[in-house]
């Protein structure tokens, strides 16, 4: 007699799959939002007659040295 055995994910596995998908979605949305905001800032900057410059951002850590 043949038995068809189907394994379904348990609650922990479902939770992990949902959490991974949530992280991926949040990352995508956050990246897109940041890019759109950056574009808007650059456009507003240009409208004011300022030249387009590369904005430099630095992150200071306890290991950073003074400039």
C-alpha positions as CSV (number, residue, x, y, z in Angstrom):
1,X,0.0,0.0,0.0
2,X,1.4,3.4,-1.0
3,X,1.3,6.2,1.5
4,X,1.5,9.8,0.5
5,X,3.4,11.6,3.2
6,X,3.1,15.4,3.0
7,X,5.1,17.4,5.5
8,X,3.8,20.8,6.4
9,X,5.9,23.5,8.1
10,X,5.4,23.8,11.8
11,X,4.6,27.1,13.5
12,X,8.2,28.0,14.1
13,X,9.1,27.4,10.5
14,X,6.2,29.5,9.4
15,X,7.2,32.3,11.7
16,X,10.8,32.2,10.3
17,X,9.6,32.4,6.7
18,X,7.3,35.3,7.5
19,X,10.0,37.1,9.5
20,X,12.5,36.7,6.6
21,X,10.0,38.0,4.1
22,X,9.2,41.0,6.3
23,X,12.9,41.8,6.6
24,X,13.3,41.7,2.8
25,X,10.3,43.8,2.2
26,X,11.3,46.4,4.9
27,X,14.8,46.6,3.4
28,X,13.4,47.2,-0.1
29,X,11.0,49.8,1.0
30,X,13.5,51.6,3.2
31,X,16.1,51.7,0.3
32,X,13.5,53.0,-2.1
33,X,12.3,55.7,0.3
34,X,15.9,56.8,1.0
35,X,16.7,57.0,-2.7
36,X,13.5,59.0,-3.3
37,X,14.3,61.4,-0.4
38,X,17.9,61.9,-1.7
39,X,16.6,62.7,-5.2
40,X,14.1,65.2,-3.8
41,X,16.8,66.9,-1.7
42,X,19.1,67.1,-4.7
43,X,16.3,68.6,-6.8
44,X,15.4,71.2,-4.1
45,X,19.1,72.0,-3.7
46,X,19.4,72.7,-7.5
47,X,16.2,74.8,-7.5
48,X,17.9,77.2,-5.0
49,X,20.6,77.9,-7.5
50,X,23.3,76.0,-5.7
51,X,25.7,74.0,-7.6
52,X,25.4,70.2,-7.4
53,X,28.1,68.9,-5.1
54,X,28.8,65.5,-3.7
55,X,27.7,65.4,-0.1
56,X,30.1,63.8,2.2
57,X,28.9,62.0,5.2
58,X,31.2,60.5,7.8
59,X,30.4,58.1,10.6
60,X,32.3,58.6,13.8
61,X,33.2,55.6,15.9
62,X,35.4,55.2,18.9
63,X,38.1,54.2,16.5
64,X,37.9,57.3,14.3
65,X,40.8,59.6,14.1
66,X,40.7,63.3,14.0
67,X,40.9,65.0,10.6
